[in-house]
Structure formats: C-alpha cells, structure tokens
Amino acid sequence: MKNFFTNWDNYLNFFEFLDFLHERRILTKDDILRLFEYPLRQIHKDRHLRKYALKEKHGYEGVKHLFDVLGYPEEDDSQG
C-alpha cells in the first residue's frame, strides 16, 4: 500500500506542476483541459482520491486550484 501512495503522490505532484505552469501563463486553461481533462476529472469524480488530494495536510493546493480554475464543483465529503 505504501508503494501506491508513493506513486499517487508523484502523480499528484505532476498536477501541482501543471498548476505552476498555468499560474506562470505557460499553459492556458484550454491547454490543460485538452490534454489532462480526463485524468483530472477521474480524480475529482472519485470521492476517496479527491479527498486525499484535497486534504490540507498533504499539501496539494495546486490540485485544488486546478479544480477551481476548471470549474469542478466543490463536493461535500463530510458524509462518510
């Protein structure tokens, strides 16, 4: 299981990098949607993956920012 989280963290760090490129205006919102909408949507759609990515202690503020920029709705994960 530890290997999964190591790989998962590496994957999320890639999306943190995309947010960095977007903030620097190197990538546009349209670029991100065209190239990475599917994996980002899958992360957002899965309650457990989204909850892990958005948990403040994990430090993936860039992933949350990408969700906001792309217009993904905030989900209420307080229920289970």
N, C-alpha and C positions, 0 to 999 in steps of 0.2 A: 504493500500500500504506500510505503514511503516513496518508492520509485514513481508511482502515479503522481503524487503531489509535487515531486521534483520536476517531472515533465510538465505538469499542469502549470506550475509557477513559471517555467521557461516560456510556455505558450502565452500566458497572460502578460509576461514581460514584453513579448513581441507586440501585443496590442498597446501596451504602455508606450512603446517606441512609436507606433502609428500616431498616437495622440500627440506625442512630442513633435512629430513631423507636421501634423495638422496645425498645432499651435504656432509653428515657425512658418506656416503658409507654404510648406514644401508639397504637402498633399492637401487636396481640397476634400470637402465633404463628399462630392461626387466621386472622386478617385477612390475614397475609402468604401463607399457603397458599391461601386462597380467591382472592386477587387476583393473585398472582405465582408460583404453584407451577410453571406450565408454563415460563415463561422461565428460572426458576432451575434447574429440572430439566434443561432443554436445555443450559444452560451446564455443569452438573455432569456430564452424560452425555457431552459431547464432550471427549475427553482433551486436545486442544490448547487449547480455550477454558478448560477448568478449570485446566490447568497454568499458563496465562498469568495467570488471575485469582488463583491461589494463590501465585504466585511472590512471595516476601517483598519483593524489591526494587521491585515495582510498588505495594506499599502498600495492598492491598485486604484488610486484616484483617477488615473488616466483612463482606465476602462470605464469607470462611472461617467467621466466626462464624455467619452465617445458615445456611450448610450444616450446621454443628454443631447449631444450635438446631432446624433442621428434620429432623435425623436422617439426613442424607445420609451414606453411609459414606465414610470416607477411602479414597482409591484409591491404589494403588501405581503411580506414574508413572515409576518408575526404569527401566522396561523400554521403551526406545525413545521 
